[in-house]
């Protein structure tokens, strides 16, 4: 039983260390200006939007390659003739 008690005390020490680090990070992120707390973002908002747009483009390309790869060669999706044919089928030129 003494072993389980020592592991419990180790877990408490780990949690307290984690809590200390979390509290230190939180203090650096929160600033008080004229009595109002302002929380600073770790990653700026414009970088989040940029990452989102890049991921959307990558997933679009991968999705079209998977979808076209079921029928033909997946790299055929990059041929302009393929897209011309798709636009003709969907009525994009009218």
Secondary structure, 3 states (H helix, E strand, C coil): CHHHHHHHHHHHHHHHHHHHHHHHHHHHHEEEECCEEEECCCCCHHHHHHHHHHHHHHHHHHHHHHHHHHHCCHHHHHCHHHHHHHHHHHCCCC
